[in-house]
């Protein structure tokens, strides 16, 4: 470890052997940083305590089955448990999270990993908990804001006050887009502590492949073949993609939509497709391993992202890295991702009609998939890794 920065990554948004896609964007940024050879890292990724591992409890049971400690993709990860009491869980979550993680952090110190900085991800409750841990252990800490933590949670008075307290104590506040940093700036956070470090894209994992080869692999065809990727929750806007499909069918009867993801909205989305007479045109693919997503991106003619809130949507860059253009809601950090030269379209109105019009415009203009890939190549991880090393080096 001699000569290397020692970084403790702290976040509830981190994958495990049981939930390999959970918070993969946090792991990806860390793995890219580790590639520099200039840091040594350990991860503390707490999970809520749940009493049963029975599969009928779904995601909560998977949390219960999470190993207490494991090596995940070559990184040492601890998963301590923390309690979330009913009714008051949101308010007490930072304290419970910090208390649950305290022994794991102490264990790392006892094992000789005397870390230089705590690198926390997601401002609430994770960032507030990190502020407590940093205070208890006498270490500097940074917090990365990623989206909902700053564009939704601050509407609740107590969480907002706790986040403002944590932002005041943090040695650095990082936003994955300018829009999130503007929120922190509005809170009066010291400008010298504010940093924009955008997410990059793994240009080796997400790469162009022959479109017909991808379609054969996943067993899907369509003209156009459209794709919507993300958790099946309202704010991801899969219903907007379905409604856009309904608008397109009169002129494009062979159009088809693929929806990749799992979540609570699946039955409602299936019912919507049925009600609109689209059941034969919508394919629900369920969750897909991250390593398989390139085939779904590669098969599609366009990716649709109808989100109501996004910090920095990784699916946009992943799709473009595979040569597939995107149509997305013009919100928060998305205009920073889908810029001039991307070949994509931004939609001001979150409706099926507006998205259908943008998709038609894109299709009529035609797509140069090589140019879309070239645009995505401007979003490598190198600049973000360099910025992290500079910040952590100053704090150490």
Protein Blocks (a to p, Z undefined) as FASTA:
>chain_A
ZZpacdddddfbdcdfklmmgoklmmmmmmmmmmnopaccdddddddddfbfcfklommm
mmmmpcfbdceehiacddddddddehjlmmmmmmmmmmmmmmmmmmmmmnopacfbdcde
hjblklmmmmmmmmmnopacddddfbjmmmmmmmpmklmmmmmmmmmmpmbdcdfbfklm
mmmmmnopafklgccddddddfklpccddfklmmmmnopacddddddeddddfklommmm
mmmmmmmmmmmmmbccddedddjklmmmmmmmmmnopmmmpccebjadfklmmmmmmmpm
bdcdfbfbdfbdfklmmmmmnopacddddehjlmmmmcghklpacdfbdcfklmmmmmmm
mmmnopafklmmmmmmmmcfklmmmmmmmmmmmmZZ
